[in-house]
Amino acid sequence: MGELRTYRDKRDPDRTPEPFGEVGGQDTDAGGRFVVQEHHARRLHYDVRLERGGVLVCWAVPKGLPEGPGAPRLAVHTEDHPIEYLDFHGEIPAGEYGGGSMTIWDSGTYETEKWSDDEVAVTLRGEKVDGRFVFFRPARGEDAKDWLVTRRSEEPRPARRDVQSPRVTVGGRALKLSNLDKLLYPATPKSGVIDYYARVTDTVLPHLAGRPLTLRRFPDGVEGESFYEKNAGRNAPDWLRTVVVPTPGSSRGASSAAFLVVEELATLVYLANLAVLELHVPQWRVDADDAVLPPDELVFDLDPGPETGLRECSAVAGRIRARLADDGVRAVVKTSGSKGMQMTAPVVVDDPAATSRYAKAIAEELARETPDIVTAVMAKDRRRGKVFVDWSQNNTAKTTVAPYSLRARSVGGEPTVSTPLTWDEVAACAQGDTPVEELVFSPTAVLDRIDEHGDLYAGALGDGTELPG
């Protein structure tokens, strides 16, 4: 991860309009966006900033990026900047570090060819800059800020089409889409991801409503690195709904984060364009005034250990369903879109810890009844041949992948989807009447199921049941 200590030490937030954001994302070196800023400081130069590891890695290039192959140019490696600098422009007061005017000269996305301590090779795709560049230290291994940047010749490729960055209106919101042909899955481009989320919007929105969203982004597709993102970011459109929620125990030490709350089609399209593939939600909502409400969902995450799979999860899901029914609690079920299954039941509680206590009691009860099949213990060395009933997902600080969310997994080059099931399908799988492969669904199959069955997860939206003590 990058760090911003040097950046902050050089600036006074009471005197400069520059952003003082936190490190964004979590423990990753994945990138995606870049910005080139024209900086009229003591001398005119161009600041090149690449998103990586939750910060912007920066070089100051006095003469700007090379227009074509040739002699390298000086590129001074500077301190990391916060992600919010992607859309910063304004006047840095005279006398402050970097004093002068700052404007955005170009922006877009980039692809990484190589990234080491001495050499960074990237392909920049912007409105003005479109090409392959290499930043490198002239004397490798030395701790020097004076790097060089050169432009590489590119293999001939088809002319860029206008459809690559169309401006569209979605539900009255103006959006710019980019890199629509970029493969996010082996056989599925970004345009296919956007199309799926646009078509599933009416079904998925009720499950996202009021729930602060944790995003999992894949700038280079599922075969590249990913990172989780909670903060909406300063460059997010102002029409997006955000809510500031406490984040105790944050790995970044932040006490709160400004989460997105999805309320409309345009938000899903905006997120898909950022290569957000997975949508993760908590088991609680915020109200219209952004106040955090008690949990309204009880969840069980069935995680198969080695030598187990969907068939064993189906059998355990049926047992949990029957046990919940004894208490008047009705659950719906879905595939996780990965290895296991998840169950949700609408509930009413006053104590935020009540769902976790109840789920733990059920999990431990099943483990006592069949210790060779079920475990309620998270330790991986206890899971072989068993299904782990993860009750801890009910912790208010945790999230579960939303129904109908894509997953970072593909079959035949297409995404898999966290897909609601009928209980008849679960029973047939548990009994061996249905091959487990038939419970793995592509986006097209999920949309067909919605046309046929409607929302099979609608039971999670019903009136909640009060949990027994």
C-alpha positions in Angstrom: 0.0 0.0 0.0 1.1 3.6 -0.6 1.4 6.1 2.2 0.6 9.8 2.5 2.8 10.9 5.4 5.3 12.8 3.2 2.4 14.4 1.3 0.7 15.7 4.5 4.0 16.8 6.1 4.5 19.3 3.2 1.0 20.8 3.4 -1.2 22.8 5.8 -4.9 21.9 5.4 -5.9 25.3 6.7 -3.9 27.1 3.9 -4.2 25.0 0.8 -7.3 23.6 -1.0 -5.6 20.4 -1.8 -7.4 17.2 -0.6 -6.2 15.4 2.5 -7.8 12.0 1.8 -7.1 8.6 3.3 -5.4 5.8 1.5 -8.1 4.3 -0.7 -8.9 0.6 -1.2 -7.3 -2.2 0.8 -3.9 -3.8 0.5 -3.5 -3.8 -3.3 -1.3 -2.5 -6.0 -4.1 -2.6 -8.6 -4.5 0.6 -10.6 -6.8 1.8 -13.3 -7.1 5.6 -13.4 -4.6 8.3 -14.2 -4.5 12.1 -14.4 -2.0 14.5 -16.0 -2.2 18.0 -14.4 -0.7 21.2 -15.8 1.0 22.8 -12.9 2.0 26.5 -13.1 4.3 26.6 -10.1 7.8 28.3 -10.1 8.2 26.6 -13.5 5.6 25.1 -15.7 5.5 21.3 -15.5 3.1 18.4 -15.9 2.3 16.1 -13.0 1.6 12.5 -14.0 -0.3 10.5 -11.4 -1.2 6.8 -11.5 -3.7 5.1 -9.2 -2.0 2.3 -7.4 -2.1 0.8 -3.9 -4.8 3.1 -2.7 -2.8 6.3 -3.6 -1.6 8.2 -6.7 2.1 7.5 -7.6 3.5 10.7 -9.1 6.1 12.1 -11.4 6.7 15.7 -12.3 7.6 16.0 -16.0 8.9 19.4 -16.9 8.4 19.1 -20.6 5.4 16.9 -20.5 5.0 13.3 -21.8 6.8 12.6 -25.0 4.6 12.9 -28.1 6.5 10.0 -29.8 9.4 7.6 -29.5 12.8 9.4 -29.1 15.1 10.7 -26.4 13.8 10.2 -22.9 12.7 13.2 -20.8 13.3 14.0 -17.2 10.5 12.8 -14.8 11.0 13.7 -11.1 9.5 11.1 -8.8 7.5 12.9 -6.1 5.6 11.9 -3.0 2.4 9.8 -3.2 -0.8 11.9 -3.4 -4.3 10.9 -2.2 -6.8 9.4 -4.7 -8.9 12.6 -4.5 -6.2 14.4 -6.4 -7.6 12.7 -9.5 -10.0 15.5 -10.0 -8.3 18.3 -8.1 -7.8 21.7 -9.8 -7.4 25.1 -8.3 -5.0 27.7 -7.0 -2.4 26.6 -4.4 -1.5 29.7 -2.4 1.9 31.4 -3.0 4.4 30.4 -0.4 2.9 27.0 0.0 4.5 23.8 -1.3 3.8 23.7 -5.1 2.2 27.2 -5.0 0.5 28.1 -8.3 -2.4 27.1 -10.5 -3.3 23.4 -11.1 -5.5 22.3 -14.0 -6.4 18.9 -15.4 -4.7 18.5 -18.7 -5.9 14.9 -19.4 -7.2 11.9 -17.6 -8.3 8.3 -18.3 -7.3 4.8 -17.5 -4.0 2.8 -17.8 -2.8 -0.7 -18.1 0.3 -2.0 -16.4 3.0 -3.9 -18.3 5.6 -3.8 -15.6 5.9 -2.3 -12.2 9.2 -2.5 -10.2 11.2 -0.3 -7.9 13.3 0.9 -10.9 10.9 0.7 -13.9 7.2 1.3 -14.5 5.8 0.5 -18.0 2.2 1.5 -18.6 -0.2 2.1 -21.5 -2.2 5.3 -20.9 -5.6 5.7 -22.5 -6.9 9.3 -22.3 -8.4 11.9 -24.5 -5.0 13.5 -25.3 -2.5 10.8 -24.2 -2.8 7.4 -25.9 0.3 5.3 -25.9 2.9 3.2 -24.1 5.3 4.9 -21.7 8.2 3.7 -19.5 9.4 5.5 -16.4 12.8 4.3 -15.3 15.8 5.2 -13.1 18.9 5.9 -15.2 21.0 4.2 -12.5 19.1 1.3 -11.2 19.2 0.5 -7.5 20.0 4.0 -6.5 17.7 6.0 -4.3 17.2 8.9 -6.6 14.2 11.0 -7.5 15.4 11.9 -11.0 13.8 9.3 -13.3 13.4 9.4 -17.0 10.3 8.8 -19.2 10.2 7.6 -22.7 7.5 6.7 -25.2 7.5 3.3 -26.9 6.4 2.6 -30.4 3.2 0.6 -30.5 2.2 -2.3 -32.6 -0.3 -1.3 -35.2 -3.8 -1.7 -33.9 -7.3 -0.8 -35.1 -8.3 2.8 -34.9 -10.1 3.6 -31.7 -13.8 3.7 -32.1 -16.0 6.5 -30.8 -18.1 3.8 -29.0 -15.1 3.3 -26.7 -16.0 6.4 -24.6 -19.6 7.2 -25.4 -21.5 9.8 -23.3 -24.9 8.5 -22.4 -27.9 9.5 -20.4 -29.1 7.0 -17.9 -32.3 7.8 -16.0 -31.6 11.5 -16.6 -28.0 11.2 -15.4 -25.1 12.1 -17.8 -22.4 9.4 -17.8 -19.2 8.8 -19.7 -18.4 5.2 -20.4 -14.9 4.0 -21.2 -13.0 1.0 -22.5 -16.1 -0.9 -23.3 -14.3 -3.6 -25.2 -11.9 -4.3 -22.4 -12.2 -7.9 -21.2 -13.1 -8.1 -17.5 -13.7 -11.9 -17.8 -12.0 -14.1 -20.4 -15.0 -13.9 -22.8 -16.9 -11.0 -21.4 -16.0 -7.3 -22.0 -17.0 -4.4 -19.8 -19.9 -3.7 -22.0 -21.4 -7.1 -21.1 -21.0 -6.3 -17.4 -22.7 -2.9 -17.8 -25.5 -4.6 -19.8 -26.1 -7.2 -17.1 -26.3 -4.8 -14.3 -28.6 -2.5 -16.3 -31.0 -5.3 -17.1 -31.0 -6.7 -13.5 -31.5 -3.3 -11.9 -35.2 -3.6 -11.1 -34.7 -6.9 -9.4 -31.6 -6.1 -7.4 -32.3 -2.6 -6.3 -34.7 -3.6 -3.4 -31.9 -5.7 -2.0 -29.4 -2.8 -2.1 -31.8 -0.1 -0.9 -30.5 1.6 2.2 -27.5 -0.6 2.5 -24.1 1.1 2.5 -22.2 -0.7 -0.3 -18.7 -2.2 -0.2 -17.3 -2.4 -3.7 -14.9 -4.9 -5.1 -13.1 -3.5 -8.2 -11.1 -5.2 -10.9 -9.5 -2.5 -13.1 -7.6 -5.2 -15.1 -10.4 -7.8 -15.0 -10.7 -11.0 -12.9 -7.3 -12.2 -14.0 -5.7 -9.1 -12.5 -5.5 -7.7 -9.0 -8.6 -6.4 -7.2 -9.3 -4.2 -4.2 -12.2 -3.4 -1.9 -13.4 0.2 -1.8 -15.7 1.7 0.8 -15.3 5.5 0.4 -17.2 6.9 -2.6 -14.3 9.2 -3.4 -14.2 12.9 -4.0 -14.4 12.4 -7.8 -17.8 10.6 -7.5 -20.7 12.5 -9.2 -22.6 14.7 -6.7 -25.9 13.0 -7.5 -24.7 9.7 -5.9 -26.2 9.1 -2.5 -23.4 8.7 0.1 -23.7 8.1 3.9 -21.0 8.5 6.5 -20.9 5.4 8.6 -18.6 4.5 11.5 -15.9 1.9 10.6 -14.5 0.6 13.9 -11.5 -1.7 13.5 -10.7 -0.3 10.0 -7.4 -1.7 8.6 -6.6 1.9 7.6 -7.3 3.3 11.1 -10.2 5.5 9.7 -13.1 6.0 12.1 -15.6 6.4 9.4 -16.1 6.2 5.6 -18.5 7.7 3.1 -20.2 4.7 1.6 -22.4 4.7 -1.5 -26.0 3.7 -1.3 -27.4 2.4 -4.6 -30.8 3.9 -5.3 -31.1 4.0 -9.1 -30.0 2.4 -12.4 -27.5 5.2 -13.1 -25.5 4.3 -10.0 -25.1 0.6 -11.1 -24.0 1.7 -14.6 -21.5 4.1 -13.1 -20.1 1.4 -10.8 -19.9 -1.2 -13.6 -18.0 1.3 -15.7 -15.4 1.5 -12.9 -15.0 -2.3 -13.2 -16.9 -2.9 -9.9 -17.9 -6.5 -10.3 -18.9 -7.5 -6.8 -21.5 -5.8 -4.6 -21.2 -6.5 -0.9 -23.9 -5.3 1.6 -24.3 -5.4 5.4 -27.3 -7.0 7.1 -28.6 -3.6 8.2 -29.8 -0.4 6.5 -29.7 3.4 7.1 -32.9 5.4 7.2 -33.7 8.5 5.1 -31.8 10.6 7.6 -28.7 8.4 7.3 -29.2 6.9 10.8 -28.0 3.3 11.2 -30.9 0.9 11.9 -30.7 -2.4 13.7 -30.1 -5.5 11.6 -33.1 -6.7 9.6 -31.5 -9.8 8.1 -30.2 -13.0 9.5 -27.6 -14.7 7.3 -25.8 -18.1 7.2 -22.8 -18.4 4.9 -22.2 -22.1 4.0 -18.6 -22.6 3.1 -17.6 -26.0 1.9 -14.2 -27.3 3.1 -11.9 -29.6 1.1 -13.7 -32.7 -0.3 -17.1 -31.0 -0.1 -19.1 -28.7 -2.4 -22.5 -27.5 -3.4 -24.1 -30.9 -2.8 -23.1 -31.0 0.9 -24.0 -27.3 1.3 -27.5 -28.1 -0.1 -28.0 -30.8 2.5 -26.9 -28.5 5.3 -29.1 -25.7 4.0 -32.1 -27.9 4.1 -31.4 -28.7 7.8 -31.0 -25.1 8.7 -34.2 -24.2 6.9 -36.1 -26.8 8.9 -34.5 -25.7 12.2 -35.4 -22.0 11.5 -39.0 -23.0 10.7 -39.3 -24.4 14.2 -38.8 -20.8 15.4 -41.2 -19.4 12.8 -38.2 -17.9 10.8 -38.4 -18.3 7.0 -35.3 -18.3 4.9 -34.5 -18.0 1.3 -31.3 -19.4 -0.3 -28.9 -18.6 -3.1 -25.6 -19.7 -4.4 -22.6 -17.6 -3.4 -21.5 -17.6 -7.0 -18.3 -19.1 -5.8 -18.0 -22.3 -3.9 -20.9 -22.3 -1.4 -24.4 -21.1 -0.5 -25.9 -18.4 1.5 -29.2 -18.1 3.3 -31.1 -15.0 4.4 -34.2 -14.5 6.6 -35.9 -11.2 7.4 -35.9 -10.6 11.2 -36.7 -8.0 13.8 -34.2 -7.3 16.6 -33.5 -4.5 19.0 -30.0 -5.6 19.9 -27.5 -5.5 17.0 -25.7 -8.6 18.4 -28.9 -10.7 18.6 -28.6 -12.1 15.0 -25.0 -13.2 15.6 -25.9 -14.9 18.9 -28.8 -16.7 17.4 -27.0 -17.8 14.2 -24.1 -19.1 16.3 -26.5 -21.1 18.5 -28.0 -22.7 15.4 -24.6 -23.5 13.8 -23.3 -25.1 17.0 -26.4 -27.1 17.4 -26.0 -28.6 13.9 -22.3 -29.2 14.6 -23.1 -31.1 17.8 -25.7 -33.3 16.0 -23.4 -34.2 13.0 -19.8 -33.3 13.9 -18.5 -35.3 10.9 -20.5 -33.1 8.5 -20.8 -29.6 10.0 -18.4 -27.3 11.8 -19.2 -24.0 13.4 -15.4 -23.3 13.9 -13.6 -21.0 11.4 -10.2 -22.7 11.6 -9.4 -24.2 8.2 -7.8 -27.3 9.6 -11.1 -28.3 11.0 -13.1 -28.1 7.8 -11.9 -31.1 5.7 -15.0 -33.1 4.6 -17.3 -30.6 6.4 -19.4 -27.6 5.7 -18.5 -24.5 7.8 -21.7 -22.7 8.9 -20.3 -19.2 9.1 -22.5 -17.4 11.6 -20.1 -14.6 12.1 -21.3 -12.9 8.9 -24.0 -11.4 11.1 -21.4 -9.1 12.8 -22.5 -5.6 11.9 -19.0 -4.8 10.6 -19.2 -7.5 8.0 -20.8 -7.8 4.6 -22.2 -10.5 2.4 -22.3 -10.5 -1.4 -25.6 -9.3 -2.6 -28.1 -11.5 -4.5 -27.6 -11.1 -8.3 -24.1 -9.8 -7.9 -21.5 -10.9 -10.3 -18.5 -12.8 -8.8 -14.8 -12.7 -9.7 -15.1 -16.2 -11.1 -15.9 -17.4 -14.6 -17.1 -20.6 -16.3 -16.6 -20.8 -20.0 -15.3 -17.3 -20.0 -18.6 -15.9 -18.6 -19.1 -14.5 -15.0 -20.8 -16.5 -12.4 -23.6 -14.9 -10.4 -24.8 -15.2 -6.8 -28.1 -16.7 -7.8 -31.3 -17.3 -5.8 -32.6 -20.9 -5.9 -35.9 -22.6 -5.2 -35.9 -25.0 -2.3 -36.9 -27.8 -4.7 -33.6 -27.2 -6.5 -31.7 -27.3 -3.3 -33.4 -30.6 -2.3 -32.7 -32.2 -5.7 -29.0 -31.2 -5.5 -28.7 -32.6 -1.9 -30.3 -35.9 -3.0 -28.0 -36.2 -6.0 -30.8 -35.8 -8.6 -29.3 -32.6 -10.0 -25.7 -32.2 -11.0 -24.0 -29.5 -9.0 -22.9 -27.9 -12.3 -26.6 -27.0 -12.9 -26.5 -24.7 -9.9 -23.8 -22.5 -11.5 -25.4 -19.7 -13.5 -24.2 -17.1 -16.0 -25.7 -13.6 -16.3 -27.9 -14.7 -19.3 -29.2 -17.7 -17.3 -30.0 -15.5 -14.3 -32.0 -13.0 -16.5 -33.9 -15.9 -18.0 -34.7 -17.2 -14.4 -36.0 -13.8 -13.4 -38.3 -13.8 -16.5 -39.5 -17.3 -15.5 -39.7 -17.1 -11.7 -39.5 -13.4 -10.7 -37.3 -12.6 -7.7 -36.7 -15.8 -5.9 -35.0 -13.9 -3.1 -38.0 -11.6 -2.5 -38.6 -13.5 0.8 -35.7 -11.6 2.3 -37.6 -8.4 1.8 -40.7 -9.5 3.6 -41.9 -8.6 7.1 -39.3 -9.7 9.6 -39.8 -12.3 12.4 -38.8 -11.6 15.9 -36.0 -13.9 16.9 -36.4 -16.0 20.1 -34.1 -15.1 22.9 
